[in-house]
Amino acid sequence: MSLRSCPRIPWLVVFVAAALNAVRLASPPLLHAQTYDATNLRKPVQMGMTWLVHAGDNPAYAQPGFEDSQWTRFDPHNSLKTIFPQSRPSVVWYRLHLNVAPNQTGLALEEWNLETAFEVYVNGQRLMRVGRVEPYVPYTFDAYLLRRIPDAAIATGSLVIALRVRISQLDWASGFPGLYVYNLTLGQRSALVDRQWITVIGYNALSWLDSISGLGLGIVALALFAVQRGQREYLWIFLLSLCGLLSMPLGLYRIFHVVPVAWTFLSLPFQIGTFVFLTLIYLAILRVRFARWIQIYLGAVAAGMILSAIGMAYGVGSVISVLLTTTPTASLIAGVIPALLIHHFRRGNREAGILLIPALLLCLATYANLVIFLAIQIPALAPTVLRLQNALFSWRLGPMTLNTSSLGECLFDLCLAVIIVLRATRITHQQGVLEGELAAAREVQQVILPEQIEAVPGFKIESIYQPAEQVGGDFFQILPAGDGGILVVVGDVAGKGLPAAMLVSMLVGAIRSVAEYTSEPAELLASLNERLVGRAGGFSTAVAARIASNGSAVIAVAGHLPPYLDGTEIDLPSALPLGVRSGARYESIRLELEPGSRLTFYSDGIVEAQKQDGEMFGFERAREFSMQPVAAIVSAARTFGQQDDMTVVCIERAPAAVSAPELALAPAPAPAPAPAL
C-alpha cells in the first residue's frame, strides 16, 4: 500500500464500521452475478463489475463451459478478506462472463499492479502470464501489460475471462489482496495504448522532472566540491543524484515489462545509498558529526531495507514483520531528521529552516503510511481509507497526477538549490569585501615598502618586491643608522594574502619604532620577537644588517636565508624565527665590505621557484645569480615559476676613488656574464 496519506480515523468510527460490516456479512449477498454487456463499448472500462471467486486450483476453472453458479460473488471495490475472513488460500480463481459484438475486433485487455504471479484466460485460452503460480515463481507486478483478445474468441459473441492468481502470505497482510477494481481494463487496443502513455507520462512527469533537476543539481554540487573540499555536503548531493540516475534504466524498463523479482535487487544498493547520502547531506549542512550511533542507525536502516525487499519480492512476512523492517527507515525520516532540523533551526541555522519544509512533508507522509497500513487491515475500512487517501494525498492536474512523494522530492531539490544560491550570494558578497580589503592592504604595502629607495652616499642600493598574490608576506626596510651607515632588515612572515599583509604592516611599524633607539641587529631581532610572541599563528623569519660608512658590517639572522657577500654565502649562527618563543637570543657576526663589494639578500621565494616538471631554482643558482642586477635575479626565478613572494635587496659599497692618470690607464671592466639557466 502506498504511503501517501495520513487520515485520522476516530475509534468510534472504526467500531461502528466494523459492526456494520459484521451485519452485512451475516446477511444474504446483495450482489447478483450476471453477464456484463460489452457490446456497446465506446471507451476503455475498468473491470470493476461483479466477479465470481473460488479458492483452490483446478485447470478446469479456465474453461468457458465450467459450471460456476455455486462460486461466491465478489465486488473488486472491496477487499477479498471479506470473502475469506479467516482462511488465506494461496491460489484463488476469478471468473467473469461478458457479451461482446461478434464484429467488435481489436479488443484488448490491460493489466496493471495485480500480483506477482497470475494467469489470464479468455475462453480457455491463456492470454497473459506473469511469473509462475505453481510452483511459485514471483515476478514484478507494477508494469503496464497489454494483450489483444483473439478475434476468434470475440466472434463467438461471449467471453469468459478467468484469472488464476497466486496470493502470497505478505499479500494477505495488505489491504486488498488479489484482484482490485483498477487491475484490469477492457477496451480497444489503440485507445488503451493512448491511455497507457497518458497515464505513464502524467504519473511519472513530476518524478522524471525531479530526476533531471536532481542530476543538474548534482553536477553543480560536484563542481562546487572541486573548489570547496571542506563542504562535504556537495559531494553527498552529487552521490545522491548519481544513485537516482543509476537506478533509472531498470525503473524505465519496468514500466512496460515484468522481470524476475531477483532483478529488483540490482537497484537495492542505490535505494540504500539514497537514504545514506540523504542523511549525510542533513548532517553536513547541520555540521553534526557522523558519530558511531548514527553509523549503527544507518546500518539498521540498510538491514531493514534488505529484509523488507526480500519479503516483498518473495511474498513472505506478516503485518508485524512489515512494521519491524520499516521502523528504522520510518523513524529516521519521521523522527531523527526532523528533530535535528528543528533543534538547529531554533539555534539560528537558516539552512536548517529551509530543509525543514520538505522534511516535515515527508514526516507527515510517513506517519500517514503507518495509519493507513494499520487502518486498512480492517476490511470494512479498507475501501473508505483508500478513497480518503487518494482524495487527500493524490491530486489530478489535467493529465498529471501529483502525490506527496514526488512533490516532497522536488521540494527537497528546490530547497537544496535555494541553499546553494544563498551560499553563492553570501560568498560573492564576502569576496567583494575581501577584494576591497586586499586593495586597501596593497595600497598600504606600497606605502610601507616603497619601490624607490633614497640614495645613500657611499652605497648603491637595489631592491625588488614581487608578491605572489595581490598582497604578500615579504618585507624589507632600509633605514639610516647614523654616521652615514644604513640598517637593512629583510624578512618573510608565515602565510600569504591578507593575514600575512597585516602581520607585515605590524612588523614594519615595529622595525621603525625599534630603530629609533637601537640599530644593533641582534637587539633589534630580539625586540621584534617579543612583539610577535603570542599572536595566533604569527611568526616570521628575518635577517638584519647594520653597515657603517667605512664598510664595517654587523649581521644577525632569525631563521632566514643568509645573505651572499660577493657571491659567497655568509655563515651565520642559526636561530629560531621571530615569534616562536619568548626570550629568544640572537647572535651577530662582524665582517668588512671592501670597496666594490656586494651584499645580496633573498627571500625564500627565489630559491623555491619551481618549474612544472618539479625542477627548483635552488641555492646553487641563487648563489650564481647573486652578483647580477636584482631585475635579472627575479626574472630568472620567475622563469622557473613563482610559488611564493619574491624579494631581492642588494647593497653595494661604492668603489674607492682613483686619480685621473690611473683612471686613464685602467682598462674598462667587462660585465659579469649571466649564469646559464
Summary of the structure (lengths in Angstrom):
residues: 677
radius of gyration: 42.7
end to end distance: 77.1
largest distance: 143.9
contacts: 2140
relative contact order: 0.08
helix: 46%
strand: 19%
